[in-house]
Amino acid sequence: QIENYKQYGGNHDIEVPAQATIGVIGENGAGKTTLFEAIEWCLYSPRGISPSDVRPRGLTGHTAVRVYLESTDGARQFIVERVLKRAPSATIYQIHPSGDIEPVVQGTRQVSDYVAAKLIGLSHTAFTATFFTRQKELHLFGDQTPGRRREEVGRLLGLETIRTAQKSIIADRSKAAVEAKAILTQYERESAGRDLAAELVAAATAIEERTAQVATDAGAVASSENACATAEAAVAQAQDRRNQDTSLGQQLGQLTQERQTLDHRRSRVGAELARLDGRDAERLKLAPVAAQLESLWQRIREQEAERSRYERRNEFDRTLRECIQRQRELNGSVRDIVAQIVVSETIEGWIWSTDDHLNPVAGARRLIDIVRAADLDGSQSRERGLRHAYKAASDLETASATLVRYTAVRDGLKRDEGRLLGDGEPKDQIDAIDRERERLLHERTLLHARRTALEDDRDKARLILGNLDQQRFGDDCPTCGRPFSESDALVVAGAMRQRVDDMTRQIASVITEAKAADGGLSDLETARQQVFARVEGIESLRKRLQKSVSVLDAQQETVELATTALARSLEDTGLVATPTLDDIARAEGATRQMHALVSTRATLTTSIAGFEQLDARYRSAASGREKLGEIGFDPAAFLELQRGHQAADRAQAAIAQIDHDLARRPELESEIAAATLRIEELNDSIATLTAQRTALGFQPAELETAHSALQSARTRERAAVERYHRTITDLRETELRRDGIVRERERLDRLAQAADAKRSEADHLDLMAKEFTEFERFAASRKRPILAEYTSHLVHGITDGKYDRVDFDQDFGIIVYEGEDLESSYAVDTFSGGERDAITLAARIALSQMIGRQAANPPGFLVLDEVFGSLDTDRRAHLLDLLGSISGTFEELRQVFIISHVDDVRTSPVLDELWRIEETADGSSALTSLSPGVEIDSL
């Protein structure tokens, strides 16, 4: 079952007979080989078939291929399914006798491995070697070089595994030898010039010396630590005296600071008392101004009532000015709208005059009535009609030109067909060329055989002549055995030399004739290719001519439809002639003008509402202003009253502050007396503290001297500690150096042991490589006789008993024997093209049989893809009969598929079924089963 695989779009169920010879036909590219490639992809999913190439182009949905497999005895049945959706998947199902289906293996890689290991028992390479035989693969036993042929055949027979293992062993042997040499070189390089035993003795001596020095340096560290402790006690005593002196100094500073603060405060209070004496005179000046505060406030309240009426009148005046300005702006907007609309014909009333400025509402209503009367739909309908008619005319012109061009192309194709058939049908020339080609191939084969026989005779004559010259025969004739004299030997030698010369000339003549035959074959091949090229050209032209009939009919129908469409468009528009681009441009301009005219409707409606609102607002403001009447408010006089009231208010506040300040005089006088008493107490305390500090007698140099002594002691202590640590470090470094020498000696010992191990490994691998070489020769010698037996049977049937024995040399080159004469053997490349292809095809089929019998479950089928092209009619018939018998004789090849374009192959009665692959109307491929032996014309 195939679903959406490359050309095979949709679902295809293909039933294959259990035992049959089936022919597969179809045009190139129809999908004949793809049918069998789908089986290969389903079973193995090889790297050569990319998932991106599997899904058909232009089709959606997933790709699925299902292959039904049945064992030879029919006891086991399996279904291998591979599906490609967004991600690939694969499953193997087993069909039980009861009909139940059970999954056995799932997973893309797992399915491929199970098929190769258990289900079929062949790798992908061996499977395709059994499954496919293409025209190019016949050269495996023919045109390949001996080394390449031995490699390819050995790979198919499984000998490549031995060779691969041998190569791997040789590579490992070389690697081991190189590593052994590298390790030995490293050992010699790194151990050269070193006496590790002497280095260990020197390191032990240095360790003893440094251990004694550590004890001495430890005593010096203890002595320096005691000296540091004594110096630190002296420093602590000096710091205590400094702290007492500092405390007394801080107390003196605090008391002195407090006395200075009190002096400053007493001076400031005295200045404040002097300022209070001047505030009495200032109060007398402010009293008259503060007395006017109440009268000024009364006058301001009277003016506040008139100011409110004054401000309302100003507001009405602003509203009136705004209404006049807004009406002027609306008049300008409507005037601009009317001026912007440019019409091709004058519209009565579409202006904005001076009267409209005075009565804008009436003018705007008149303009809206004009807009409502505009026929925009009619204008647009006429424009569309003109455009449709113009497009229909353009389509008719294009279709007519295309019809003329198609007709000219078809006439040109007819002329090309007549020119190619000027000297007759080219297919008639192929048979004559093939007959001449067969004649030259036979002539070349005879010449080659004659040359081989002459060269053999010449070699024998030269050997006899050499023996005569050296008198190896004694006194008897080498042919008849009778005694002969020296003169007889000279006569025979002369005759043999003459015969050698004659055979040399004959060989040269044969070579010349063979070259002439090769030249003739080359010319015939060129002529044959040219004839086939002409045949392909004529077939392509005839297909194009046949296709042009439907194309011309379709184009003629297109022209008629375009003519009908143009007539209908002219009738709908009311025209008698095709409109021009100028007509369309004028209609488009009229529609554009109508559209612009209609688009002013909303703006004009808004303008009317604006005019009405402004008129109502203007009337309301004018009425309100008139109702206010006369107003007696003077802004300048009101401002002067406010300033006088503010001055009286400030004077009254200043008088209150002066009265508050004068009330503080007794408090200030008491504060001066208290400050004077505290200053006297502070003077006594300062004198007492000064006497105590003098009695302590601390000097700063005392602490500096103690610190200097402590610094010297600590310097001596650090020096002793550093010497101690340096000695400890030297001791540890010496111990590390000793340990490094020990590790280096152990490492060098390991290098020597590794070099010995690698040398032993290389010797062992060398022995294994030699054994594998002998094993490969033994395996090939066991395979060649079996392959020769299979091939001999097939060649005997194909050649009708002319050649009944085939053998293979060490490079799997084919050697053909004629009759029972073992001396009559020929290499396959000495045969003509048809015979050579027949023999190599037999060898290829025999190889497939042999590989199939190696499988755990042989595939049971063989595909021959275009392998009959170079065979003559008789050999094709013999080979077809043989292939027909293969499906009924060999269990490993029960199903034989033959893909061919050769007529007598496709119509052979040997075929049990005939499949035709052809392209359907939707571009996908489909399989049709035909009756075997159908006539050529039916195909």
HELIX and SHEET records of a PDB file:
HELIX    1   1 LYS A   32  TYR A   44  1                                  13    
HELIX    2   2 PRO A   51  VAL A   54  1                                   4    
HELIX    3   3 THR A  108  TYR A  114  1                                   7    
HELIX    4   4 VAL A  115  LEU A  119  3                                   5    
HELIX    5   5 HIS A  124  PHE A  131  1                                   8    
HELIX    6   6 GLN A  135  LEU A  140  5                                   6    
HELIX    7   7 PRO A  146  LEU A  157  1                                  12    
HELIX    8   8 LEU A  159  SER A  191  1                                  33    
HELIX    9   9 LEU A  196  ALA A  291  1                                  96    
HELIX   10  10 LEU A  293  GLN A  340  1                                  48    
HELIX   11  11 THR A  354  LEU A  358  1                                   5    
HELIX   12  12 PRO A  360  ARG A  372  1                                  13    
HELIX   13  13 LEU A  376  LEU A  420  1                                  45    
HELIX   14  14 LYS A  427  ASP A  469  1                                  43    
HELIX   15  15 GLU A  486  THR A  573  1                                  88    
HELIX   16  16 LEU A  581  VAL A  598  1                                  18    
HELIX   17  17 ARG A  601  LEU A  628  1                                  28    
HELIX   18  18 PRO A  635  LEU A  662  1                                  28    
HELIX   19  19 ARG A  665  LEU A  696  1                                  32    
HELIX   20  20 PRO A  700  ILE A  798  1                                  99    
HELIX   21  21 VAL A  828  THR A  830  5                                   3    
HELIX   22  22 GLY A  833  GLN A  854  1                                  22    
HELIX   23  23 THR A  873  THR A  889  1                                  17    
HELIX   24  24 ASP A  903  ARG A  906  1                                   4    
SHEET    1   A 6 TYR A   8  HIS A  12  0                                        
SHEET    2   A 6 ILE A   2  TYR A   5 -1                                        
SHEET    3   A 6 THR A  63  GLU A  70 -1                                        
SHEET    4   A 6 GLN A  77  LEU A  84 -1                                        
SHEET    5   A 6 PRO A  88  ILE A  95 -1                                        
SHEET    6   A 6 ILE A 101  GLN A 106 -1                                        
SHEET    1   B 6 PHE A 132  ARG A 134  0                                        
SHEET    2   B 6 GLY A 860  ASP A 865  1                                        
SHEET    3   B 6 LEU A 893  ILE A 899  1                                        
SHEET    4   B 6 ALA A  20  GLY A  26  1                                        
SHEET    5   B 6 GLU A 913  GLU A 919  1                                        
SHEET    6   B 6 SER A 925  LEU A 930 -1                                        
SHEET    1   C 3 TYR A 803  PHE A 808  0                                        
SHEET    2   C 3 ILE A 814  GLU A 818 -1                                        
SHEET    3   C 3 SER A 825  ALA A 827 -1                                        
END                                                                             
